[in-house]
């Protein structure tokens, strides 16, 4: 942003940032290995945003965004960020690669609903997976799994009206519908039933 660089920690619920007025903002979604190199304890900045000392990055992005051609400015900003990351972050080591692969496994495999599944996939103990998640993401691994599976639950609620909430809860291995509803409300700010009803009321394009 024009006034400096900031680092956002992992979120555990609904998060929103409203941008108003004139100006620009450039954001990057970091993988676990990058997060761990930029902050020694990601869990300490959970659900918050903190200033990040990177004057050279701010200068490079500001110069790119000053271009009159918006498309070229965006491409230059992305390139400036990539160059900064390459310059300041070291090559990923074994644990870095495992952390990245673990996050990718959880995000892409809908069958992953338990920490033990992740541990078995990489030949690790559950405790080792817990330590990696805390070090590289700042959240317990089950919280990461539940966050991705809740995104899929929302997709099912939108796309399959015949699928019951109880069935979705069972598929995600929740103890019961009430536990799914509690997590859904915490992360998305409303119950599955309310979410589904709102989707039904939206005009079809």
C-alpha positions as CSV (number, residue, x, y, z in Angstrom):
1,X,0.0,0.0,0.0
2,X,1.2,3.6,-0.5
3,X,1.8,4.0,3.3
4,X,3.9,0.9,3.8
5,X,4.1,-2.8,3.9
6,X,2.2,-5.0,6.3
7,X,2.0,-8.7,7.1
8,X,-1.3,-10.4,7.9
9,X,-1.4,-13.5,10.1
10,X,-3.7,-16.5,9.8
11,X,-7.4,-15.9,10.3
12,X,-9.7,-18.1,12.4
13,X,-13.0,-16.5,11.5
14,X,-14.6,-14.0,9.2
15,X,-12.1,-11.3,8.1
16,X,-12.7,-8.2,6.0
17,X,-10.7,-5.2,4.9
18,X,-12.5,-2.3,3.3
19,X,-10.6,-0.2,0.8
20,X,-11.9,3.3,0.2
21,X,-10.9,6.4,-1.6
22,X,-8.2,6.7,-4.2
23,X,-4.9,4.8,-4.3
24,X,-3.8,1.2,-4.7
25,X,-3.0,-1.9,-2.8
26,X,-0.9,-4.9,-3.8
27,X,-1.3,-8.2,-2.0
28,X,0.4,-11.6,-2.1
29,X,-0.8,-14.9,-0.7
30,X,2.1,-16.6,1.0
31,X,2.8,-20.3,1.2
32,X,3.7,-21.8,4.5
33,X,7.5,-21.9,3.8
34,X,7.5,-18.1,3.0
35,X,5.4,-17.3,6.1
36,X,7.9,-19.0,8.4
37,X,10.8,-17.0,6.9
38,X,9.0,-13.7,7.2
39,X,7.8,-14.2,10.8
40,X,9.3,-16.4,13.5
41,X,5.9,-17.1,15.1
42,X,2.9,-16.9,12.7
43,X,0.6,-17.8,15.6
44,X,1.5,-14.6,17.4
45,X,-0.1,-12.5,14.6
46,X,-3.2,-14.6,14.3
47,X,-6.2,-12.6,13.3
48,X,-4.2,-9.4,13.0
49,X,-2.0,-7.3,10.7
50,X,1.3,-5.9,11.6
51,X,3.8,-3.5,10.0
52,X,6.6,-5.2,8.1
53,X,9.9,-3.6,7.6
54,X,10.6,-3.8,3.8
55,X,11.5,-0.4,2.6
56,X,13.0,-1.7,-0.6
57,X,9.9,-3.7,-1.5
58,X,7.7,-0.7,-0.8
59,X,9.9,1.4,-3.1
60,X,9.9,-1.1,-5.9
61,X,6.1,-1.6,-5.7
62,X,5.4,2.1,-5.5
63,X,7.5,2.7,-8.6
64,X,5.7,0.0,-10.5
65,X,2.2,1.3,-9.5
66,X,3.2,4.8,-10.6
67,X,3.0,3.7,-14.3
68,X,0.0,5.1,-16.2
69,X,-0.7,1.8,-17.9
70,X,-2.7,-0.1,-15.2
71,X,-2.1,-3.6,-16.8
72,X,1.6,-3.0,-17.2
73,X,1.8,-1.5,-13.7
74,X,0.2,-4.7,-12.2
75,X,2.7,-6.9,-14.1
76,X,5.6,-4.8,-12.9
77,X,4.4,-4.9,-9.3
78,X,4.1,-8.7,-9.4
79,X,7.6,-8.9,-10.9
80,X,9.0,-6.6,-8.3
81,X,7.5,-8.7,-5.5
82,X,8.9,-11.9,-7.1
83,X,12.3,-10.3,-7.3
84,X,12.2,-9.3,-3.7
85,X,11.1,-12.7,-2.5
86,X,13.9,-14.3,-4.5
87,X,16.5,-12.0,-3.0
88,X,15.4,-12.1,0.6
89,X,14.2,-15.7,1.2
90,X,16.4,-18.7,1.2
91,X,15.8,-21.8,-0.8
92,X,13.2,-24.1,0.8
93,X,14.7,-26.9,3.0
94,X,13.2,-30.3,3.8
95,X,10.7,-29.1,6.4
96,X,9.7,-26.1,4.2
97,X,8.8,-28.4,1.4
98,X,6.8,-30.7,3.6
99,X,4.9,-27.8,5.0
100,X,4.0,-26.5,1.5
101,X,3.1,-30.0,0.4
102,X,1.0,-30.6,3.5
103,X,-1.0,-27.4,2.8
104,X,-1.5,-28.3,-0.8
105,X,-2.6,-31.8,0.1
106,X,-5.2,-30.4,2.5
107,X,-6.4,-27.8,0.1
108,X,-6.8,-30.1,-2.9
109,X,-7.9,-33.5,-1.4
110,X,-11.5,-33.4,-0.1
111,X,-11.0,-36.8,1.6
112,X,-8.6,-35.2,4.1
113,X,-10.6,-34.7,7.3
114,X,-8.2,-35.9,10.0
115,X,-4.7,-34.9,11.0
116,X,-3.8,-38.6,11.0
117,X,-4.4,-38.8,7.3
118,X,-1.9,-36.0,6.6
119,X,0.6,-37.7,9.0
120,X,0.2,-41.1,7.2
121,X,0.6,-39.5,3.8
122,X,4.1,-38.1,4.7
123,X,5.1,-40.9,7.0
124,X,5.1,-38.6,10.0
125,X,3.6,-38.7,13.5
126,X,0.6,-36.7,14.3
127,X,2.7,-34.7,16.7
128,X,5.2,-33.9,14.0
129,X,2.4,-32.6,11.7
130,X,1.1,-30.4,14.6
131,X,4.5,-28.9,15.1
132,X,4.9,-28.1,11.4
133,X,1.5,-26.5,11.2
134,X,2.2,-24.3,14.3
135,X,5.6,-23.3,13.0
136,X,4.7,-22.6,9.4
137,X,1.0,-21.5,9.6
138,X,0.4,-20.6,13.2
139,X,-2.8,-22.7,13.5
140,X,-3.4,-26.3,14.6
141,X,-3.5,-28.6,11.6
142,X,-7.1,-29.6,12.3
143,X,-8.1,-25.9,12.1
144,X,-6.5,-25.7,8.6
145,X,-8.3,-28.9,7.5
146,X,-11.6,-27.7,8.8
147,X,-11.2,-24.3,7.1
148,X,-10.8,-25.9,3.7
149,X,-13.5,-28.4,4.2
150,X,-15.9,-25.6,5.3
151,X,-15.2,-23.9,2.0
152,X,-16.3,-27.1,0.3
153,X,-19.4,-27.4,2.6
154,X,-20.4,-23.9,1.4
155,X,-19.9,-25.0,-2.2
156,X,-22.2,-28.0,-1.6
157,X,-24.8,-25.9,0.1
158,X,-24.9,-23.7,-3.0
159,X,-24.8,-26.3,-5.7
160,X,-26.8,-29.3,-4.2
161,X,-30.1,-28.2,-2.6
162,X,-31.0,-31.9,-2.0
163,X,-28.0,-32.5,0.2
164,X,-28.9,-32.2,3.8
165,X,-26.7,-30.3,6.3
166,X,-26.6,-33.5,8.4
167,X,-25.1,-35.4,5.4
168,X,-22.5,-32.7,4.9
169,X,-21.6,-32.9,8.6
170,X,-21.2,-36.7,8.3
171,X,-19.1,-36.4,5.2
172,X,-16.7,-34.0,6.9
173,X,-16.6,-36.4,10.0
174,X,-18.2,-33.9,12.4
175,X,-19.7,-35.5,15.5
176,X,-23.1,-34.1,14.5
177,X,-24.8,-31.3,12.6
178,X,-24.5,-28.9,15.6
179,X,-20.7,-29.0,15.5
180,X,-20.7,-28.2,11.8
181,X,-23.1,-25.4,12.4
182,X,-20.9,-24.0,15.1
183,X,-17.7,-24.0,13.0
184,X,-19.6,-22.6,10.0
185,X,-20.9,-19.7,12.0
186,X,-17.5,-19.0,13.5
187,X,-15.8,-18.9,10.1
188,X,-18.5,-17.5,7.8
189,X,-20.5,-15.6,10.3
190,X,-23.8,-17.4,9.7
191,X,-25.4,-20.8,9.9
192,X,-25.4,-23.3,7.0
193,X,-29.2,-22.9,6.8
194,X,-29.0,-19.2,6.6
195,X,-26.2,-19.4,4.1
196,X,-28.2,-21.8,1.9
197,X,-31.4,-19.7,2.1
198,X,-29.5,-16.5,1.0
199,X,-28.0,-18.3,-2.0
200,X,-31.4,-19.4,-3.1
201,X,-32.7,-15.8,-3.0
202,X,-29.9,-14.5,-5.2
203,X,-31.0,-13.7,-8.7
204,X,-29.9,-16.1,-11.3
205,X,-27.7,-14.7,-14.1
